Amino acid sequence: MARPLIRLAASILLTSVAGCITVQLPEPASAPEDNPPVTQIPPAPRDSPPPPVAQPVPGATPEPVVPPTPTPLQKPDMRAQATDIALSMVGRPYRRGGSSPHGFDCSGLIQFSYAKLALDVPRDTGGLLKASRAIDMQDLRVGDFVFFHVHRRHYSHVGIYLGDGRFVHAPASGGLVRIESLSVPYWNRRFGGAWRLAL
């Protein structure tokens, strides 16, 4: 501390002007080397500006917004629906010529099931054959018809196929609407083929 003060005192010029003392200070010393000048850090670049929003042109007609085309609904499977109706009649009594929950014969059960869907189908097995087309066994689907030759008459009995080799039908006098298997020997021996109603 003493050396800078002595240097400062030696550099002071005393001049007597009208009884006043004028003190002349030396030029400021340069900054010490151990404290280098602070370098300014340039500001970080700003993010790119967002793209300009398109402005509507005055007087122009805006383009109409077209809604997406809805996916068409799948056509309901009438055969499967008729099958469900027939299944709801399981346990109802057999009645020759019957086509109501009070009693059914084989074709009466089918006519009733389709009538619930506002579809008119033939009332007897012969008419059902004419309204259907023959299909291979491997093509059998729920709702197809399975015909049988009973009482020594061809295509005299019909049931509705349920899948897994089973069918629902109104069997015979004294019986009830029930589910049976095509593998049962009685029905297997009398099986007359598979047919599909044309809708």
trRosetta pair geometry for C-beta under 8 A, 3 or more apart (Angstrom, degrees):
i j d omega theta_ij theta_ji phi_ij phi_ji
1 4 6.6 -64 -162 38 38 103
1 5 6.5 31 152 -18 70 113
2 5 5.8 -67 -154 39 33 110
2 6 6.2 32 155 -22 72 105
3 6 5.8 -53 -146 33 33 109
3 7 6.4 31 158 -17 66 106
4 7 5.6 -56 -148 38 34 112
4 8 6.2 37 154 -22 67 106
5 8 5.6 -53 -149 35 32 113
5 9 6.3 32 153 -20 66 104
6 9 5.7 -55 -149 36 32 109
6 10 6.3 31 155 -20 66 106
7 10 5.9 -55 -148 35 30 110
7 11 6.5 20 157 -15 63 111
8 11 6.1 -67 -153 38 29 106
8 12 7.0 39 151 -38 64 99
8 26 7.3 -125 -123 12 64 116
9 12 5.9 -45 -157 10 36 115
11 24 7.9 -104 144 96 82 84
11 25 7.8 59 112 -156 115 37
11 26 4.7 -9 148 -50 154 115
12 23 5.7 -30 -151 -148 106 87
12 24 6.9 150 -146 56 50 63
12 25 7.7 -7 -101 -92 77 49
13 22 7.6 -12 96 96 88 89
13 23 7.7 145 60 -145 58 38
13 24 4.9 4 39 34 105 115
14 21 5.9 -32 -149 -151 88 101
14 22 7.7 143 -149 60 38 59
14 23 7.6 -7 -96 -94 62 63
15 21 7.4 134 62 -150 48 50
15 22 5.0 -19 57 47 101 106
16 19 7.2 13 -170 -91 91 18
16 20 7.5 141 -156 64 48 42
16 21 6.9 -25 -98 -93 58 63
17 20 5.4 -32 74 60 78 93
17 22 6.1 26 18 -20 119 116
26 29 8.0 36 111 -51 117 77
31 35 5.9 -104 170 85 107 100
31 36 7.8 113 115 -127 129 22
31 37 6.7 118 58 -64 161 80
32 35 5.2 64 71 23 92 97
33 36 7.3 14 -170 -71 48 73
46 49 7.9 36 118 -60 116 71
56 60 6.5 -153 180 59 82 108
56 62 6.8 -43 -128 -81 124 100
57 60 4.0 57 76 -7 103 132
76 81 6.4 28 155 -35 115 134
77 80 4.0 39 109 18 119 114
77 81 6.5 155 92 -16 65 85
77 143 7.1 -159 156 -17 104 159
78 81 5.5 -56 -146 39 35 112
78 82 6.1 37 156 -21 69 105
78 114 7.5 51 164 -129 110 87
78 117 5.7 135 -148 154 97 160
78 119 6.4 78 -173 -35 139 155
78 143 7.7 123 99 -160 55 150
78 199 5.5 164 53 -139 135 158
79 82 5.8 -54 -148 36 30 110
79 83 6.4 36 150 -24 62 105
79 141 7.3 73 106 107 146 106
79 142 6.8 142 121 110 103 68
79 143 2.6 106 154 153 101 151
79 144 7.0 26 -174 -52 143 46
79 196 7.8 -35 -98 -154 153 84
79 197 6.6 163 -96 48 107 111
79 199 7.1 -133 -45 -26 92 143
80 83 5.4 -50 -151 31 34 117
80 84 6.7 38 151 -21 64 99
80 142 5.2 50 -104 109 84 119
80 143 5.2 -84 -61 -46 43 129
81 84 5.7 -49 -154 30 36 112
81 85 6.8 35 149 -18 64 102
81 117 5.8 105 108 -86 127 135
82 85 5.6 -52 -153 34 37 112
82 86 6.5 38 149 -19 67 103
82 110 7.5 40 165 -154 127 64
82 113 4.2 92 -169 139 83 110
82 114 5.1 1 -116 -77 132 66
82 116 7.6 148 -115 55 67 103
82 117 6.1 -77 -74 -5 86 137
82 119 7.7 -65 -77 52 125 133
82 143 6.1 93 60 -134 100 103
82 160 7.3 -141 117 -134 98 149
83 86 5.7 -53 -149 36 34 111
83 87 6.4 35 152 -21 65 105
83 113 7.4 64 -63 180 19 146
83 142 5.5 -82 -5 167 173 94
83 143 4.7 -104 -39 -83 119 73
83 160 5.4 -175 -111 150 81 132
83 161 7.9 -53 -111 76 129 49
83 162 6.6 149 -169 -104 126 68
83 168 7.4 129 -158 30 77 128
84 87 5.6 -53 -149 35 32 113
84 88 6.7 36 151 -24 63 101
85 88 5.7 -51 -155 28 34 113
85 89 7.2 30 148 -18 61 104
85 112 7.5 -153 137 119 121 82
85 113 4.2 152 87 -140 117 82
85 116 5.0 170 -131 52 156 150
85 117 7.5 -136 -20 -33 149 97
86 89 5.8 -61 -162 32 38 112
86 109 5.7 74 -132 161 101 104
86 110 7.2 1 -89 -93 129 49
86 112 8.0 121 -93 80 72 96
86 113 4.4 -22 -56 -85 86 144
86 160 5.2 100 65 35 169 151
86 168 5.2 142 131 99 115 136
86 177 7.7 -147 180 -174 76 132
87 90 5.8 -11 -169 -24 49 111
87 162 7.5 97 -80 -109 117 121
87 168 5.8 -133 -86 -72 66 165
87 179 7.7 25 -124 -69 87 113
89 92 4.7 -44 -179 7 84 131
89 101 6.4 -139 -124 -111 99 77
89 104 6.7 55 158 -17 142 147
89 109 6.4 -171 88 -140 152 101
89 112 7.4 78 -65 99 157 137
89 113 7.7 -108 -2 -74 133 96
89 177 5.0 -10 123 94 91 168
90 168 6.6 -88 -80 -142 99 121
90 176 7.6 66 -178 142 54 104
90 177 5.2 -130 -117 110 37 97
90 178 6.1 83 -148 -107 91 38
90 179 6.5 -15 -116 -27 133 90
91 176 5.5 -10 -144 174 27 132
91 177 6.4 -35 26 62 27 89
91 178 7.6 85 -60 -82 42 73
92 101 5.5 -118 -119 -158 141 61
92 102 7.8 72 -167 84 113 5
92 103 6.8 -170 157 -99 99 31
92 104 6.1 66 106 3 123 107
92 170 7.8 -45 87 -105 96 110
92 176 6.5 145 71 -160 30 82
92 177 4.7 23 52 11 83 122
93 102 7.7 -32 52 156 103 44
93 103 4.9 -36 87 -107 92 85
93 104 7.8 152 91 24 46 66
93 175 7.9 140 -157 93 57 38
93 176 5.9 -56 -103 -107 42 70
93 177 7.8 -23 17 -10 5 81
94 98 7.5 158 178 41 39 130
94 103 6.5 36 139 -162 16 90
94 104 6.5 -63 -123 73 48 62
94 105 6.6 66 -164 -99 84 52
94 170 4.9 142 -109 177 86 97
94 171 6.3 -82 -75 59 143 61
94 172 6.1 54 156 91 172 17
94 173 5.9 -141 104 -101 125 26
94 174 6.9 -15 54 40 120 27
94 175 4.7 44 -10 66 134 76
94 176 6.6 -126 -22 -87 83 20
94 177 7.2 149 -68 -51 70 61
95 98 3.3 66 80 -26 106 141
95 102 6.9 -7 3 116 156 77
95 103 2.5 47 -3 149 130 135
95 104 6.4 80 38 18 80 18
95 105 6.6 -93 84 -46 47 75
95 108 7.9 -58 74 70 81 161
96 105 5.5 51 -130 -73 36 125
96 173 6.6 -13 -43 -80 102 98
97 105 6.1 53 -19 -10 19 131
97 108 7.0 95 162 -63 21 140
98 102 6.6 -128 -153 87 126 80
98 103 3.6 -92 -137 106 170 86
98 104 4.9 -114 101 -89 103 20
98 105 5.7 128 43 -15 72 74
98 108 5.1 135 95 128 49 167
98 170 7.9 -135 73 174 105 164
99 104 6.4 68 -106 -121 32 75
99 105 7.6 -41 -64 34 68 77
99 108 3.4 -128 -84 -159 73 96
99 109 7.5 -138 -128 -48 62 28
99 111 5.2 -29 -143 77 130 119
99 112 5.0 177 179 -55 77 100
99 123 7.2 -63 -72 -141 149 98
100 103 6.9 28 66 45 73 54
100 104 7.4 -169 46 -72 29 75
100 108 7.8 -58 -7 168 45 118
100 112 6.5 167 -89 -107 33 133
101 112 7.9 153 -47 -173 60 152
104 108 4.6 -168 -153 93 73 109
104 109 4.2 70 175 -66 145 84
104 112 6.7 -91 -107 6 118 142
104 170 4.2 -145 104 -75 101 157
104 177 5.9 41 51 -69 129 117
105 108 4.6 86 47 9 71 115
105 109 7.3 -133 87 -15 32 85
105 170 5.6 -175 -166 98 19 133
106 109 6.2 -54 -162 23 27 109
106 110 7.3 17 148 -9 60 104
106 125 7.1 20 94 -69 120 107
106 157 5.3 156 -50 -153 172 68
106 158 5.1 134 148 52 121 68
106 159 6.7 -74 -152 -70 108 59
106 169 5.5 -2 -126 -167 94 99
106 170 5.1 -153 -80 58 46 86
106 171 7.7 63 -76 -91 98 17
107 110 5.5 -52 -154 37 45 112
107 111 6.2 46 149 -20 72 104
107 122 7.4 -50 -172 112 127 79
107 123 6.0 95 131 163 121 42
107 124 5.2 116 86 -127 173 25
107 125 5.4 -128 -64 -55 127 63
107 127 7.9 93 -161 53 144 100
107 128 6.1 -148 -126 -26 109 133
107 158 6.0 62 -78 46 75 123
108 111 5.7 -51 -142 38 33 111
108 112 6.2 36 157 -21 65 107
108 123 7.2 23 -88 -162 61 81
108 170 7.0 -29 60 34 95 154
109 112 5.9 -56 -148 36 27 112
109 113 6.4 28 154 -22 62 108
109 160 7.7 -123 117 -12 113 115
109 168 7.8 -137 150 126 145 96
109 169 6.9 161 53 -150 154 42
109 170 4.8 164 -34 -17 131 115
109 177 6.3 140 -108 -115 139 123
110 113 5.8 -55 -147 34 31 111
110 114 6.5 17 160 -8 65 107
110 121 6.4 -80 135 95 99 141
110 128 6.6 38 101 -103 157 141
110 145 7.5 19 -112 -103 148 109
110 158 6.6 -23 -28 108 144 123
110 160 6.5 154 -97 -59 93 109
111 114 6.3 -65 -149 43 29 101
111 115 6.0 33 154 -27 66 111
111 121 5.6 -147 -109 72 64 92
111 122 7.5 -99 -88 99 106 31
111 123 5.3 18 -75 -112 152 61
112 115 5.6 -55 -143 33 28 115
112 116 6.9 36 156 -26 61 99
113 116 6.1 -50 -163 22 30 113
113 117 7.7 11 145 -2 58 104
113 160 7.4 -15 44 -56 168 158
114 117 5.7 -63 -161 43 46 105
114 119 4.3 -77 174 80 98 104
114 120 7.3 157 120 -90 116 7
114 121 4.6 60 64 -3 159 121
115 118 7.4 40 -172 -85 40 21
115 119 7.0 -115 -82 62 28 55
115 120 7.1 48 -98 -97 76 52
115 121 7.9 -113 -49 23 71 85
119 199 7.5 -29 -141 -128 147 102
121 127 7.8 138 158 123 67 110
121 128 6.8 41 162 -103 110 84
121 131 6.4 176 -152 101 83 165
121 197 6.8 -34 -123 -142 131 139
122 126 7.6 -106 150 84 146 59
122 127 2.5 -157 -178 128 150 124
122 128 5.2 -145 68 -55 113 56
122 130 7.1 79 -33 54 159 99
122 131 5.5 -178 -5 -11 115 134
123 127 6.3 46 40 44 51 148
124 127 5.0 93 57 11 74 102
124 128 7.1 -138 100 -6 38 90
125 128 5.5 -54 -145 37 35 113
125 129 6.4 42 154 -25 66 101
125 147 7.0 114 -165 -129 116 108
125 155 5.4 173 147 146 122 86
125 156 6.1 154 51 -141 162 23
125 157 6.9 -54 -90 -58 149 9
125 158 5.1 169 -116 -22 99 118
126 129 5.8 -51 -154 29 31 114
126 130 6.8 26 152 -14 63 105
126 155 7.2 108 -85 110 56 121
127 130 5.8 -56 -150 37 35 109
127 131 6.3 24 155 -12 68 110
128 131 5.8 -61 -143 43 32 105
128 132 6.1 16 160 -11 66 119
128 145 6.3 152 157 -115 124 166
128 158 6.0 5 86 -84 156 173
128 195 7.6 119 140 98 90 142
128 197 7.4 -57 -161 -94 83 99
129 132 6.1 -76 -145 44 25 102
129 147 7.1 41 -87 -84 101 152
129 155 5.7 26 -69 177 139 152
129 195 6.6 -99 -124 -122 59 172
131 197 6.1 7 122 -140 100 80
131 198 6.2 -136 169 35 65 92
132 145 6.0 -66 -109 28 168 133
132 195 3.9 75 131 158 137 114
132 196 5.7 158 -161 74 97 30
132 197 4.9 -55 -95 -88 94 44
132 198 6.4 179 -113 -13 36 78
133 195 6.5 162 77 -156 25 80
133 196 5.8 -24 59 58 79 86
133 198 6.3 73 -13 -58 100 103
134 193 6.0 -25 -137 158 104 134
134 194 7.2 101 -159 81 62 57
134 195 5.6 -46 -97 -100 46 78
135 139 4.6 -110 169 86 114 124
135 140 6.8 148 104 -76 122 53
135 144 6.6 -80 45 -143 139 142
135 194 5.1 -62 69 107 87 103
135 195 6.5 143 11 -117 85 23
135 196 5.1 52 -25 -16 132 110
136 139 4.8 86 61 7 81 106
136 194 7.3 5 112 58 13 123
137 140 5.9 -17 -166 -24 44 113
137 194 5.8 138 -96 -1 53 135
139 194 7.4 170 73 104 83 140
140 144 5.3 -133 -149 53 70 148
140 146 7.8 23 -130 -74 130 101
140 161 5.4 -119 -177 180 112 165
140 163 7.9 167 124 -100 101 49
140 194 5.1 -97 -89 -144 99 157
141 144 5.4 105 56 -25 64 112
141 161 7.2 111 85 94 30 129
141 163 7.7 -5 -165 -80 37 88
141 196 7.5 42 41 -107 102 118
142 161 6.4 -142 -123 105 32 84
142 162 6.2 20 -125 -153 86 30
142 163 5.1 -24 -73 -39 92 104
143 160 6.4 -22 -134 -169 32 103
143 161 6.8 -35 41 63 20 83
143 197 7.7 -85 149 28 95 110
144 160 7.6 142 75 -158 33 58
144 161 4.6 -2 64 29 82 130
144 194 5.6 27 144 -174 133 101
144 195 6.7 164 -177 80 91 38
144 196 4.9 -49 -121 -92 97 75
144 197 7.7 -172 -127 2 48 76
145 158 5.4 -20 -166 -164 111 112
145 159 7.3 141 -157 73 61 39
145 160 6.6 -43 -102 -102 55 52
145 161 7.1 -137 -78 -11 5 94
145 194 7.0 149 81 -160 55 53
145 195 4.5 -22 66 68 107 92
145 196 7.2 -174 19 -82 83 25
145 197 6.6 93 -22 -41 112 88
146 158 7.0 148 76 -156 46 59
146 159 5.1 -19 60 63 97 90
146 160 7.7 170 17 -101 85 5
146 161 5.3 105 -29 -65 107 94
146 167 5.1 -93 34 -90 135 156
146 182 6.8 -112 -162 -91 158 115
146 191 7.1 -47 -180 -142 104 91
146 193 7.8 -173 -148 98 56 31
146 194 5.8 -26 -100 -102 69 71
146 195 7.9 169 -84 24 24 75
147 155 4.7 -13 180 -127 136 78
147 157 7.0 137 -161 80 56 53
147 158 5.3 -23 -102 -99 69 79
147 191 7.9 99 85 -169 53 52
147 192 4.1 -62 106 74 94 115
147 193 5.7 -3 50 59 105 72
147 194 7.8 -176 14 -88 80 23
147 195 6.4 37 -18 2 114 118
148 155 7.7 119 63 -120 28 32
148 156 7.2 -62 92 60 70 67
148 157 4.2 -25 63 71 103 106
148 158 7.3 -169 18 -75 78 33
148 159 7.6 37 -11 -2 113 99
148 187 6.2 -74 -105 -146 139 77
148 190 4.5 48 -168 125 100 104
148 191 6.0 -49 -106 -105 77 33
148 192 5.4 173 -109 -1 17 101
149 152 7.6 14 160 -140 95 16
149 153 6.6 -163 -160 88 72 38
149 154 5.0 -26 -113 -115 107 46
149 155 6.7 -12 -86 -31 71 35
149 156 6.5 72 -142 18 41 92
149 157 7.8 -142 -54 27 6 92
149 190 5.1 -142 59 -166 68 83
149 192 4.9 118 -33 -70 85 116
150 153 6.9 -15 76 51 48 81
150 156 5.2 -119 54 78 76 112
150 157 4.6 35 12 -12 125 128
150 190 5.7 46 -72 -175 71 150
151 156 5.8 -91 50 105 101 160
153 156 3.8 75 92 -53 108 137
154 192 6.5 129 -163 -127 73 140
155 158 7.5 24 -172 -64 74 95
155 192 5.4 -167 -80 136 66 162
157 169 7.2 58 170 -174 101 146
157 190 7.7 29 47 136 125 130
158 169 7.1 -179 106 -122 41 117
159 167 3.8 88 123 148 130 127
159 168 6.1 169 -171 76 100 33
159 169 3.3 -69 -103 -63 102 117
159 180 7.6 -89 -127 48 167 101
160 167 6.1 156 74 -161 37 86
160 168 5.3 -19 59 57 95 88
160 169 7.1 163 14 -72 66 69
161 166 7.7 120 -160 86 56 47
161 167 5.1 -46 -100 -100 44 93
161 194 7.1 22 -50 -133 145 108
162 166 4.5 -39 60 93 118 95
162 167 5.8 178 0 -101 90 31
162 168 6.0 85 -52 -19 119 91
162 179 6.7 -6 -7 -138 160 111
163 166 6.8 -5 72 45 45 89
165 181 5.5 30 127 -156 100 87
165 182 4.8 -114 -170 34 82 103
165 183 5.9 26 164 -23 138 99
166 179 5.6 16 177 180 119 103
166 180 6.9 168 -151 89 74 29
166 181 5.4 -45 -99 -97 71 63
166 182 7.3 -134 -84 -9 22 80
167 179 7.2 170 88 -149 30 63
167 180 6.3 -22 62 63 77 75
167 181 7.9 136 18 -111 73 18
167 182 6.7 75 -6 -56 110 87
168 177 6.9 31 177 175 96 92
168 178 7.2 -155 -143 110 69 24
168 179 5.2 -36 -92 -94 76 71
169 177 7.2 -151 109 -144 26 68
169 178 7.4 -24 61 61 61 59
169 180 7.0 -44 32 23 104 110
170 175 7.3 146 -177 94 58 107
170 176 8.0 -85 -134 158 70 26
170 177 4.9 -37 -90 -93 77 79
171 175 4.2 -40 64 101 109 162
171 176 7.9 23 24 57 104 33
171 178 6.7 -16 -20 38 116 103
171 180 7.7 79 -78 -23 120 140
172 175 5.1 74 56 4 62 127
175 178 7.1 -91 168 4 106 118
180 184 5.8 -49 175 0 108 144
180 187 6.3 133 127 -24 130 154
181 184 5.2 123 72 -26 82 89
181 187 7.5 165 93 56 47 137
182 187 5.9 -113 -136 114 43 120
182 188 6.1 96 160 -85 64 76
182 191 6.5 53 -158 -93 101 133
183 188 6.0 22 -148 -66 25 126
184 187 4.8 58 71 24 99 103
184 188 6.3 -179 77 -16 42 93
185 188 5.5 -59 -132 40 27 113
185 189 6.1 26 169 -20 66 107
186 189 6.5 -64 -157 33 21 105
186 190 6.7 -11 157 7 58 116
187 190 6.0 -74 -144 52 33 97
187 191 6.3 63 154 -64 69 85
188 191 5.8 -23 -151 -20 31 117
